Amino acid sequence: MITGGIVPRVELLTEGYGVLARVNPEMTFCGRFSLMNVADILRDSAERLPDKTALYELSGAATTFLEFDREADRVAAALQRWGLAPGDRVAIVMPNHRHFAFSYFGILRAGGVVVPTNVMLTAPEMERIFADAGTRFVLAAPPFAAIAEEVAGKTSAERFLSTDDWSSLGDLGRKPDRIDRTEDDLAVLAYTSGTTGEPRGAMLS
């Protein structure tokens, strides 16, 4: 549970794949209220700063907080229509761009667990992570979508979506069911390792 504070500025500059430049440092929340879902941080920013820019892209394009929030709703609503239950794992195979951000907050809003997946992994490495996490859904972006779809077909993943088919998520404005999560519920399963050994999932609540 989050009970007020400030979300720090997040730099997301990535050499080679740096489509998403940064998250606006104004994405904050204040006050003595409780949030039962991390994605409520975004909702609060959208209500207070709807026309402010939330995501900057190196191409010059920008996404407002309201647009960001509506896209997260679209992802969350689609996942729930597909049958996502609270705690289900959803892998994201994307570089740092706006669809990664939409997917990340959408998964959390739907009550799912984000499994961010390194786009530079080989097929066997990705397959191991999908299998170990118990991944149920996979969201991916070209040029990594092809390998992600192939790997998804070899694991427990039930559905795959490429950002090329983003419109298939449904219309903007569709609202997901409200899902409250507790401070002990898993939110992110991030696989990490040292220079040797297989990656292991770091559990973030």
C-alpha positions in Angstrom: 0.0 0.0 0.0 1.3 3.5 -0.9 0.3 6.3 1.4 1.4 9.5 -0.2 4.8 10.7 -1.4 6.5 11.6 -4.6 7.4 9.4 -7.6 11.0 10.4 -8.5 12.0 11.4 -12.0 12.8 8.3 -14.0 15.4 8.5 -16.8 14.8 5.9 -19.5 17.5 6.8 -22.0 18.7 3.7 -23.7 21.5 3.5 -26.2 20.2 2.1 -29.5 16.6 1.6 -28.4 16.0 4.9 -26.7 12.6 5.7 -28.2 11.1 6.7 -24.8 13.3 9.5 -23.5 12.0 10.1 -20.0 9.0 10.2 -17.7 7.8 13.7 -16.7 9.1 14.4 -13.2 5.6 16.0 -12.5 4.2 12.5 -12.3 3.7 12.7 -8.6 1.0 12.0 -6.0 0.6 13.8 -2.7 -1.7 13.7 0.3 -2.8 11.3 3.0 -4.7 8.8 0.9 -4.0 5.1 0.3 -3.5 3.5 -3.0 -4.3 -0.2 -3.4 -2.9 -0.6 -6.9 0.4 0.9 -8.1 -1.3 2.0 -11.3 -3.4 4.5 -9.2 -0.3 6.7 -9.3 -0.9 7.2 -13.0 -4.7 7.7 -12.5 -4.0 10.4 -9.9 -1.6 12.2 -12.3 -4.1 12.0 -15.2 -6.8 13.6 -13.0 -4.6 16.4 -11.8 -2.4 17.0 -14.9 -4.5 15.7 -17.9 -2.9 17.8 -20.5 0.7 17.7 -19.2 3.2 15.6 -21.1 3.9 12.3 -19.4 6.1 10.6 -22.0 8.6 12.2 -24.3 9.9 10.4 -27.3 13.1 11.0 -29.2 11.0 11.3 -32.4 9.5 14.4 -30.9 6.1 12.8 -30.2 4.6 13.2 -26.8 1.9 11.5 -24.7 -0.1 13.4 -22.1 -1.0 11.9 -18.7 -4.7 11.5 -19.8 -3.6 9.6 -23.0 -1.2 7.5 -21.0 -4.0 6.6 -18.5 -6.5 5.7 -21.2 -4.0 3.5 -22.9 -3.3 1.7 -19.6 -7.0 1.2 -19.3 -7.2 -0.3 -22.7 -4.5 -2.8 -21.9 -6.0 -3.7 -18.6 -9.5 -4.1 -20.1 -8.2 -6.3 -22.9 -6.3 -8.6 -20.4 -9.4 -9.0 -18.3 -11.5 -9.9 -21.4 -8.9 -12.5 -22.2 -9.4 -14.0 -18.8 -6.5 -12.6 -16.7 -6.9 -13.3 -13.0 -5.2 -11.3 -10.3 -1.6 -12.6 -10.0 -1.3 -13.9 -13.6 2.0 -13.3 -15.2 2.3 -11.1 -18.3 5.6 -10.8 -20.1 6.6 -7.6 -21.9 9.2 -8.0 -24.7 9.7 -4.4 -25.8 12.4 -1.8 -26.0 11.9 1.4 -24.0 9.1 3.1 -25.8 5.5 4.2 -25.0 3.9 0.8 -25.5 6.2 -0.6 -22.8 4.9 2.0 -20.4 1.2 1.5 -21.5 1.7 -2.3 -21.0 3.4 -2.0 -17.7 0.7 0.1 -16.0 -2.1 -1.7 -17.8 -0.9 -5.1 -16.4 -0.7 -3.7 -12.9 -4.1 -2.1 -13.3 -5.6 -5.4 -14.4 -4.2 -7.1 -11.3 -1.5 -9.0 -13.2 2.2 -9.4 -12.5 4.6 -7.7 -14.9 7.5 -9.9 -16.3 9.8 -7.4 -18.1 11.9 -9.4 -20.5 15.2 -8.4 -22.0 14.8 -8.0 -25.7 18.4 -9.2 -26.3 17.7 -12.7 -24.9 18.1 -15.7 -27.1 15.0 -17.9 -27.7 16.2 -20.6 -25.2 16.9 -17.9 -22.6 13.5 -16.3 -23.1 11.7 -19.7 -23.1 13.3 -20.5 -19.7 12.0 -17.2 -18.2 8.5 -17.6 -19.6 8.3 -21.1 -18.3 9.8 -20.3 -14.9 7.5 -17.3 -14.4 4.4 -19.3 -15.5 3.7 -16.6 -18.1 0.1 -16.6 -19.3 0.2 -13.6 -21.7 2.9 -12.0 -23.8 3.0 -8.4 -25.2 5.8 -7.7 -27.6 7.0 -5.2 -30.1 8.9 -5.6 -33.5 11.6 -6.5 -34.2 11.4 -8.8 -31.2 7.8 -9.9 -31.6 8.7 -12.8 -33.9 11.0 -14.6 -31.5 8.6 -13.8 -28.6 5.7 -15.3 -30.4 7.7 -18.4 -31.3 8.8 -18.9 -27.6 5.3 -18.2 -26.3 4.0 -21.1 -28.4 6.4 -23.5 -26.6 5.3 -22.5 -23.1 2.2 -22.0 -21.0 1.4 -18.7 -22.6 -2.2 -18.6 -23.8 -2.2 -15.4 -25.8 0.4 -13.2 -27.7 0.0 -9.7 -28.9 2.3 -7.6 -31.1 2.2 -3.8 -31.0 1.5 -4.0 -34.7 -1.9 -5.2 -33.7 -2.4 -2.7 -30.9 -5.9 -1.7 -32.2 -7.1 -5.2 -31.5 -7.0 -4.4 -27.7 -10.2 -2.5 -28.2 -11.4 1.1 -28.2 -9.9 3.8 -26.1 -12.3 4.6 -23.3 -13.0 1.0 -22.3 -12.7 0.7 -18.5 -11.3 -2.3 -16.8 -12.7 -3.7 -13.6 -11.2 -2.2 -10.5 -8.7 -4.6 -8.9 -7.3 -3.7 -5.4 -4.0 -5.3 -4.4 -2.3 -5.4 -1.0 1.2 -4.5 -0.1 2.1 -8.2 0.0 0.8 -9.0 -3.5 3.4 -9.6 -6.2 3.6 -6.8 -8.8 6.7 -7.4 -10.8 8.8 -10.5 -11.4 12.1 -9.2 -12.8 14.7 -11.7 -13.9 18.3 -10.9 -13.0 21.6 -12.6 -12.6 25.4 -12.0 -12.2 28.0 -12.8 -14.7 27.4 -16.6 -14.2 24.4 -18.7 -13.5 20.8 -18.6 -14.7 18.6 -15.5 -14.1 16.3 -15.7 -11.2 13.1 -13.8 -10.6 13.3 -10.9 -8.2 9.9 -10.5 -6.6 8.7 -6.9 -6.2 5.4 -6.2 -4.3 
